[in-house]
Amino acid sequence: MHVSPYNIALDINEPGHEREKLIYNQLTRSVDVCSVEAVKLLDQMKSRPIEVPKAFANYMAERGYIHESKEAEDKLIDETWRKASERIKTEPINFAIAPTYNCNLACTYCYQKDLDQAYENTVMCDEVLDKAQEFIMKKLLEYKGKRPPYVTLWGGEPLLTGARQRRLIERIVMNCKNAGIPMSVTTGGVNLYEYCELLSQVQIAEINVSMDGVEEVQDSRRVMQDGSGSFKKVMRGLEEAVRRGFPVSIRTVVDPVSIPKLGDFIDMFDEKGWFDLGQDRFRIELQHNGDRVVQELARKMENLPPLESAIHHKGEKTWRQNKLLKIVDNRPLRKAQDVLLSRMSHNDVYKMYWKERLEAHRAICDIGRSSAARRRAITPEFQGMRHINDHGEGPPAKFFCSSGVGSIGLDPSGSIYACVGSMGEPEANIGTFYQKEAGKDSTIQNNPERSEEWSHKNVMEIDKCKVCDVRFACGSGCARMAFPRVSASDPGCEPIEDIMQIGLDYYYSGIEKKWIRRAPESVIPAAG
């Protein structure tokens, strides 16, 4: 018998469950509660052939925790991969259009502020927008009507004031309306109120508003270019968007500054009754900003001496070589990240980065447990644990992130990006949909090498992923974290099991009440 390496056993940290584990298989999606002894027995079966009760083997095989042979599991993997690859051909495709990289905010942790200086004050011209529309139509013809499209306004900040910017957004809205293509908007929300009437002319899939907290938090972090606060302007736009029935998602960066007031932030929306509209109409997405962590670490490490060259290349990859977060070599010296790169190894940075992020996960769970309204609002995915809570089984096995397969970014310079979150970074540019050289236009020029890298960013082709036991929960990780500079062949690794454990601790009461399946005592070795 072959024990699946994709089994994950998690502790059940509830009174009376000390001798039980939740076992979850990422590939077959099975979830069971069984004894600690049963998990130990599975572990023993991995290392050596042993005799086990037939009923135990049959039950574990039925649930997909063991297979007749490794070849049998490999066959299941290949079939699941084939189905996932076919399914993506019919899933929605997002065309993200960034009319500009300019912004009316000066957020303290902005991840785009290190973009190449060439992009500053660049606004998409009519000619480039025409080519963007042509590009989208050509791609839709390639998909032969099988992939429903939607267009996302991205940036920078897409909803800026000024006649030129307004006219550009009007053109995009009317193009989408005439083509019957829904739109979403990702915005800081400062001018959302002024744009709501225009946006009401097209089908809105979602308005994503970045907002970090109650007034004192918002106005200390998401400040206007002149230093004034943005809270009141954003709230005015939100109220109008909700009144018009637009689906709204609040994107909130959680960190040591925003977390203490997160409960109050949720309560503010609850008092307005917006959560009663349902998650398809109003929800909060809690996010983590890795660039802010890197910048803070850099400030703390600025006075440390640079790493010796020998240490830099002593077996362990340095932060610069590992490319875990956004690093661009051809930028001015003495950026915060450059200080960090020369003073800390990748492993040290990785540990500190995830230490803060896991602490943030635990903190928001504590807030969620503090009231029913907060519990309803705080629903992180936690690497499949929410899906188990909602559906009684794990999510479909993940083979890839959405970059390169679910989204395409188009920017004001005419560049194409596979990862929308990496728009503006030259290393993520996979081609152009518009060029103007010596007065002659040329469209849809591809960068074959980079396009090839993105097309192979999946757990079946990345060498590190092929031998990873959590690959079908991870899906090769976040492309932006793994690919800021040179190659998409490095995964954006995360402490998957730590995140799952936090998620199980948060969701277990709901899982047990609605779905839990306990392996029969007659089959599974009993707890001692």
C-alpha positions in Angstrom: 0.0 0.0 0.0 1.1 3.5 -0.7 0.4 6.2 1.8 -0.4 9.6 0.1 2.2 12.2 0.9 -0.6 14.8 0.5 -2.3 13.9 3.8 -2.1 16.7 6.3 -2.9 15.9 10.0 -3.9 18.9 12.2 -4.4 19.1 15.9 -7.9 19.6 17.2 -7.4 22.2 19.9 -10.7 21.8 21.6 -11.5 20.4 25.1 -12.2 16.6 24.9 -10.4 16.2 21.5 -6.8 15.9 22.8 -6.4 12.4 21.3 -7.9 13.2 18.0 -6.6 14.7 14.7 -8.3 16.1 11.7 -6.8 14.5 8.6 -7.2 16.1 5.2 -6.0 15.0 1.8 -5.3 17.9 -0.7 -5.8 15.7 -3.8 -8.9 13.7 -2.9 -10.4 16.6 -0.8 -11.4 14.1 2.0 -11.6 15.3 5.6 -12.0 13.0 8.6 -11.5 13.0 12.3 -9.6 10.0 13.6 -7.4 9.0 16.6 -3.8 10.1 17.1 -3.0 6.3 16.9 -4.5 6.1 13.4 -2.3 9.0 12.2 0.7 7.4 13.7 -0.1 4.1 11.9 -0.3 6.0 8.6 3.1 7.5 9.3 4.6 4.1 10.1 3.2 2.7 6.8 5.2 5.4 5.0 8.5 4.2 6.3 8.2 0.5 6.1 5.7 -2.3 5.1 3.6 -3.3 8.0 0.5 -5.4 8.5 -2.6 -3.3 9.3 -6.2 -4.4 9.9 -8.0 -4.9 6.5 -10.9 -2.7 7.6 -8.5 0.1 8.4 -6.8 -0.2 5.0 -10.1 -0.4 3.1 -11.5 2.7 4.8 -8.3 4.8 4.3 -8.2 3.7 0.6 -11.9 4.6 0.2 -11.2 8.1 1.5 -8.1 8.5 -0.6 -5.5 8.6 2.2 -3.8 5.5 0.9 -3.6 4.0 -2.6 -2.8 0.6 -4.0 0.5 2.0 -5.3 2.4 5.2 -6.0 1.6 4.6 -9.7 -2.1 4.6 -8.9 -1.9 8.0 -7.1 0.3 9.4 -9.9 -2.5 8.4 -12.3 -5.0 10.2 -10.2 -2.8 13.3 -10.1 -2.5 13.3 -13.9 -6.2 12.9 -14.3 -6.9 15.8 -11.8 -4.3 17.9 -13.6 -5.9 17.3 -17.0 -9.3 18.3 -15.6 -8.0 21.4 -14.0 -6.2 22.4 -17.2 -9.5 21.9 -19.2 -11.5 23.7 -16.6 -9.4 26.8 -16.8 -10.2 27.1 -20.5 -13.8 27.9 -19.5 -13.3 30.1 -16.5 -13.7 33.9 -16.5 -10.7 35.9 -17.8 -9.8 39.3 -16.2 -8.4 42.1 -18.4 -7.0 44.6 -16.0 -6.5 48.0 -17.5 -4.3 50.5 -15.7 -5.0 54.0 -17.3 -2.1 55.4 -15.2 0.3 54.6 -12.4 -0.4 58.0 -10.8 -2.3 58.2 -7.5 -4.0 60.7 -5.4 -2.8 59.0 -2.2 0.6 58.7 -0.6 0.1 55.5 1.5 2.8 54.9 4.0 3.4 51.3 2.7 2.7 51.7 -1.0 4.2 48.8 -2.9 4.2 50.7 -6.2 6.3 53.7 -5.1 9.5 52.1 -6.4 8.2 51.7 -9.9 10.5 52.9 -12.7 10.6 56.7 -12.9 9.6 56.4 -16.5 6.1 55.6 -15.5 5.5 58.7 -13.5 2.8 61.0 -14.8 2.1 58.6 -17.7 -1.6 58.5 -18.6 -2.9 56.1 -21.3 -3.6 58.0 -24.6 -6.5 57.3 -26.9 -4.3 55.4 -29.4 -3.1 53.0 -26.7 -6.6 52.5 -25.4 -7.7 51.6 -28.9 -5.0 49.0 -29.1 -5.9 47.7 -25.7 -9.5 47.2 -27.0 -8.2 45.5 -30.1 -6.0 43.2 -28.0 -9.0 42.2 -25.8 -11.2 41.4 -28.8 -8.4 39.3 -30.4 -8.0 37.3 -27.1 -11.7 36.7 -26.9 -11.8 35.4 -30.4 -9.0 33.0 -29.4 -11.1 31.8 -26.5 -14.0 31.2 -28.9 -16.6 32.4 -26.5 -15.6 29.8 -23.8 -14.2 32.2 -21.3 -16.5 35.0 -19.9 -14.5 38.2 -19.8 -14.6 41.1 -17.4 -12.5 44.3 -17.3 -10.9 45.7 -14.1 -9.9 49.3 -13.8 -6.5 49.2 -12.1 -3.7 51.5 -11.3 -2.1 53.5 -9.7 -5.5 55.1 -9.0 -7.9 54.8 -12.0 -10.6 57.2 -10.7 -8.6 60.4 -10.7 -10.0 63.9 -11.3 -9.2 65.9 -14.4 -10.9 66.0 -17.8 -8.4 63.7 -19.6 -8.6 60.9 -17.0 -12.4 61.3 -16.8 -12.8 61.0 -20.6 -10.5 57.9 -20.6 -12.7 56.1 -18.0 -15.8 57.1 -19.9 -14.4 55.5 -23.0 -13.6 52.3 -21.1 -17.0 52.2 -19.5 -18.9 52.7 -22.8 -16.7 50.2 -24.6 -17.6 47.6 -22.0 -21.2 48.5 -22.0 -21.4 48.2 -25.8 -19.6 44.9 -25.7 -21.7 43.5 -22.8 -18.5 43.0 -20.7 -18.9 43.5 -16.9 -16.5 45.7 -15.0 -14.8 45.8 -11.7 -12.8 48.7 -10.1 -9.9 48.6 -7.7 -9.6 52.0 -6.1 -8.5 53.9 -3.1 -12.1 55.3 -3.1 -11.3 59.0 -2.8 -13.2 59.9 -5.9 -15.6 57.0 -6.0 -18.6 59.2 -5.3 -17.9 61.4 -8.3 -17.7 58.3 -10.6 -20.7 56.3 -9.3 -23.1 57.8 -11.8 -20.8 56.9 -14.7 -20.2 53.4 -13.4 -23.9 52.8 -13.1 -24.1 52.7 -16.9 -22.3 49.4 -17.1 -22.7 46.0 -15.2 -20.5 46.2 -12.2 -19.1 42.9 -11.0 -17.4 44.5 -7.9 -16.0 47.7 -6.5 -12.8 46.9 -4.6 -12.0 49.7 -2.2 -8.7 49.8 -0.2 -9.4 51.0 3.3 -7.5 50.3 6.4 -9.7 51.2 9.4 -11.6 53.7 11.3 -10.8 57.4 10.8 -7.8 57.6 13.0 -6.2 54.6 11.4 -7.1 55.4 7.8 -6.0 59.0 8.0 -2.6 58.0 9.5 -1.8 55.6 6.7 -3.8 56.2 3.6 -3.2 59.9 3.3 -3.7 62.3 0.4 -0.8 63.7 -1.5 -1.1 66.9 0.5 -1.0 65.1 3.8 -4.7 65.4 4.6 -6.9 62.5 5.6 -8.9 60.4 3.1 -11.5 58.7 5.5 -14.4 61.0 4.9 -14.1 61.1 1.1 -13.8 57.3 1.0 -16.9 56.8 3.2 -18.9 59.2 1.0 -18.1 57.1 -2.0 -18.8 53.8 -0.2 -22.2 55.0 0.9 -23.1 55.9 -2.6 -21.8 52.7 -4.1 -23.8 50.6 -1.5 -26.9 52.7 -2.1 -26.7 52.0 -5.8 -26.4 48.3 -5.2 -22.9 47.8 -6.4 -21.1 44.7 -4.9 -18.5 46.2 -2.7 -15.3 44.6 -1.2 -13.2 46.4 1.3 -9.5 45.5 1.1 -7.9 46.0 4.4 -4.2 45.7 5.1 -3.8 44.0 8.5 -0.6 44.6 10.5 0.4 45.8 14.0 -1.0 49.3 13.3 -4.4 48.4 11.9 -5.2 45.3 13.9 -5.9 47.0 17.3 -8.9 49.0 15.7 -10.0 46.3 13.3 -12.9 45.3 15.6 -14.2 48.9 15.7 -13.8 49.1 11.9 -16.0 46.0 11.4 -18.5 47.3 14.0 -18.8 50.6 12.1 -20.0 48.7 9.0 -22.2 46.4 11.0 -24.0 49.4 12.5 -24.8 50.5 9.0 -26.4 47.1 8.3 -24.1 46.5 5.3 -23.1 42.9 6.3 -26.9 42.1 6.3 -26.7 42.6 2.5 -24.8 39.3 2.2 -21.2 38.6 1.1 -22.1 38.9 -2.5 -23.0 42.6 -1.9 -20.6 43.7 0.9 -17.6 42.0 2.5 -14.1 42.7 3.9 -11.0 41.1 2.6 -8.1 41.1 5.1 -4.7 41.4 3.3 -1.0 41.4 4.3 1.5 43.9 2.8 4.9 42.2 2.5 6.6 45.3 1.2 5.8 47.1 4.4 7.5 44.3 6.4 10.6 44.5 4.2 10.8 48.3 4.5 10.5 48.1 8.3 13.1 45.4 8.5 15.4 47.5 6.3 15.1 50.5 8.7 15.9 48.3 11.7 18.9 46.7 9.9 20.3 49.9 8.4 23.1 50.3 10.9 24.2 46.6 10.7 27.4 46.0 8.7 27.0 44.5 5.2 27.1 40.7 5.0 30.5 39.3 4.0 30.7 38.2 0.4 31.6 34.7 1.6 28.5 34.5 3.7 26.4 35.7 0.9 27.3 32.7 -1.2 27.8 30.1 1.5 25.2 27.5 0.4 22.2 29.5 1.4 20.5 31.8 -1.1 20.5 35.4 -0.1 17.3 37.5 -0.2 18.4 39.0 -3.5 19.0 35.6 -5.1 15.8 34.1 -3.7 13.5 36.8 -5.1 10.8 36.3 -2.5 9.4 39.8 -2.7 9.6 42.7 -5.1 13.2 43.5 -5.9 14.3 45.5 -8.9 18.1 45.8 -9.5 18.0 48.8 -11.9 16.6 51.3 -9.5 18.4 54.1 -7.6 20.8 52.9 -4.8 19.9 53.1 -1.1 16.3 52.1 -1.5 15.1 50.5 1.8 15.1 47.0 0.3 18.6 47.4 -0.9 19.8 48.0 2.6 18.1 44.9 3.7 19.4 42.8 0.9 23.0 43.5 1.8 22.5 42.8 5.6 20.3 39.7 6.0 20.1 36.3 4.6 16.9 35.0 2.9 16.1 32.6 5.7 16.3 35.3 8.4 14.0 37.6 6.4 11.6 34.8 5.6 11.3 33.8 9.3 10.7 37.4 10.4 8.2 38.0 7.6 6.1 35.0 8.4 6.4 35.4 12.1 4.6 38.7 11.8 2.1 37.4 9.3 1.2 34.4 11.4 0.8 36.6 14.5 -1.5 38.8 12.4 -3.6 35.7 11.5 -4.0 34.7 15.1 -4.9 38.3 16.1 -7.7 38.6 13.6 -9.0 35.3 14.7 -9.2 36.6 18.2 -11.1 39.6 17.0 -13.5 37.3 15.0 -14.2 35.3 18.1 -15.1 38.4 20.1 -18.6 38.9 18.6 -21.1 37.4 16.2 -20.9 40.4 13.8 -17.1 40.2 13.7 -17.2 36.5 13.2 -19.5 37.0 10.2 -17.1 39.6 8.7 -13.8 37.8 9.3 -13.8 34.8 7.0 -10.2 34.2 5.7 -9.6 31.2 3.5 -6.7 29.9 5.6 -5.5 27.5 2.9 -8.8 25.6 2.5 -10.1 25.6 6.0 -12.9 28.0 5.2 -13.9 25.8 2.2 -14.1 22.8 4.5 -16.2 24.9 6.9 -18.6 25.9 4.1 -18.7 22.7 2.1 -17.5 19.8 4.2 -14.6 18.9 1.9 -11.4 20.5 0.8 -11.2 22.9 -2.1 -10.2 21.5 -5.5 -6.5 20.7 -5.8 -4.5 23.9 -6.7 -2.1 23.5 -9.6 -1.4 27.2 -10.4 -2.1 30.8 -9.4 -4.2 33.0 -11.5 -1.3 34.8 -13.1 -0.9 33.8 -16.7 -4.1 31.8 -16.8 -6.8 33.9 -15.2 -5.7 37.5 -15.7 -3.9 39.8 -18.1 -2.7 43.3 -17.3 -2.5 46.1 -19.8 -0.8 49.3 -18.8 -0.5 52.9 -20.1 2.8 52.3 -21.8 1.3 49.4 -23.9 2.9 46.6 -21.9 1.3 43.2 -21.1 1.6 41.5 -17.8 0.6 38.0 -16.7 0.4 39.0 -13.0 -1.8 42.0 -12.4 -0.2 42.7 -9.0 3.2 43.0 -10.8 2.1 45.6 -13.3 4.7 48.3 -13.9 7.6 46.0 -13.0 9.8 45.5 -16.1 10.7 42.0 -15.0 7.1 40.9 -15.1 6.5 42.4 -18.6 5.6 39.5 -21.0 5.1 41.6 -24.1 3.4 44.7 -25.6 0.1 45.3 -27.2 1.3 48.7 -28.6 4.6 50.1 -29.7 5.4 53.2 -31.6 8.9 53.3 -33.1 10.0 55.8 -35.7 6.4 56.6 -36.4 5.5 53.0 -37.2 3.0 51.1 -35.0 3.6 47.4 -34.2 1.1 45.6 -32.0 1.1 42.4 -29.8 4.8 41.8 -29.6 5.6 39.0 -27.2 8.5 38.3 -25.0 8.8 34.6 -25.6 11.2 33.8 -22.7 9.1 35.5 -20.1 5.8 34.3 -21.5 7.2 30.8 -21.4 8.2 31.2 -17.7 4.7 32.3 -16.8 3.0 29.5 -18.8 4.9 26.9 -16.8 4.3 28.4 -13.4 2.5 25.4 -11.9 3.1 22.6 -9.4 3.6 20.0 -12.1 6.6 21.7 -13.8 8.4 23.7 -11.1 11.1 21.4 -9.7 10.7 22.4 -6.1 6.9 21.9 -6.3 7.2 18.4 -7.8 8.6 17.1 -4.5 6.6 19.2 -2.1 4.0 17.5 0.1 1.7 20.6 0.3 1.8 21.5 -3.4 -1.9 20.9 -4.1 -2.8 23.3 -1.2 -0.4 25.9 -2.4 -0.7 25.9 -6.2 2.9 27.2 -6.5 2.3 30.2 -4.3 1.9 33.9 -5.2 3.5 34.7 -8.5 4.4 38.2 -7.3 6.3 36.9 -4.3 8.1 34.3 -6.3 8.7 36.3 -9.5 9.8 39.9 -8.9 12.9 39.9 -11.0 14.3 37.0 -13.0 12.4 33.8 -13.1 8.9 32.4 -12.5 10.4 29.0 -11.7 10.7 29.7 -8.0 7.6 29.1 -6.0 6.3 31.6 -3.4 6.5 29.1 -0.5 4.4 29.6 2.6 4.1 27.8 5.9 1.0 26.0 4.7 0.4 23.7 7.7 0.8 26.6 10.2 -1.8 28.6 8.3 -4.1 25.6 8.1 -3.8 25.0 11.9 -4.7 28.6 12.6 -7.7 28.2 10.3 -8.8 24.9 11.8 -8.7 26.5 15.3 -10.9 29.3 14.0 -13.4 27.2 12.0 -13.5 23.9 13.9 -16.7 24.5 15.8 -18.6 25.1 12.6 -16.9 22.2 10.8 -17.8 19.8 13.7 -21.4 21.0 13.9 -22.2 20.9 10.1 -19.9 18.4 8.4 -17.5 16.4 10.5 -17.1 12.8 9.5 -15.5 10.5 12.1 -13.9 7.4 11.0 -15.8 4.4 12.5 -14.3 3.1 15.8 -14.5 -0.4 14.4 -12.2 0.6 11.6 -9.8 3.1 13.1 -7.5 2.2 16.0 -9.0 3.7 19.2 -7.4 6.5 21.1 -5.4 5.2 24.0 
